[in-house]
């Protein structure tokens, strides 16, 4: 059994794919989100926001990533990737 986080711990989920094909098949955005939600439930975390980018990880300008990071820093939430 894994250790439980403090009661009321919040989490954000960040999902990213590099191509349009990945968005639709395999480990696309929906699959990533489902697995992250499952993990959050297992850990007793409350998911407060989902962020998704359809862009290469090599790109610096990923709008959802920047939003996710800003929320995590400002709200002191638990980050999941």
Secondary structure, 3 states (H helix, E strand, C coil): CCCCCCCCCEEEEEEEECCHHHHHCCCCHHHHHHHHHHHHHHHCCEEEEEEEEECCCCCCCCHHHHHHHHHHHHHCCEEEC
